[in-house]
Amino acid sequence: MSRYEREFDSGWASLDKDEATTRAYAIGVAERLGEDNREALKAIYAEMDSAYHRSMVELAYEEGRNEAKAAADPGSDDADAVWAELVQGEVTTVDPDDLPTRGRDGLPGALDSGDLLDRQDVDSTEAVDRPDFLER
């Protein structure tokens, strides 16, 4: 069973354009990694109802091939890592110690709303007051 078949259900009845482009991208990656899923790609093309959607599927397929080529050579030992990175989208974790700590709530000083409120000494109703010449 290929990586594509393990990741995506082959028993679909219909696909929307987003699901079709996602699958076409994965097929492109899998093909560059040495797998053949041309029948699945043909079925996805056949499902698209317009030339525009078919061209989007083609672009996604080519993008998958190109990104996989840039990431690794076919048949190399890191093919599973390339698949995981490009198709499965493994999550990158961030160390909490690396988060910004300036200002309140980690915001930079310019965006810290507390400083803006403390500095505002302007009468906010002045813009809607009567002009001086109308006062008796």
Salt bridges, closest charged atoms under 4 A:
GLU19 OE2 - ARG23 NE 2.92
GLU31 OE1 - ARG38 NE 3.20
GLU31 OE2 - ARG65 NH1 2.65
GLU35 OE2 - ARG3 NH1 2.81
GLU39 OE2 - LYS42 NZ 3.87
ASP49 OD1 - HIS53 ND1 3.12
ASP80 OD1 - ARG3 NH2 2.97
ASP112 OD1 - ARG104 NH2 3.34
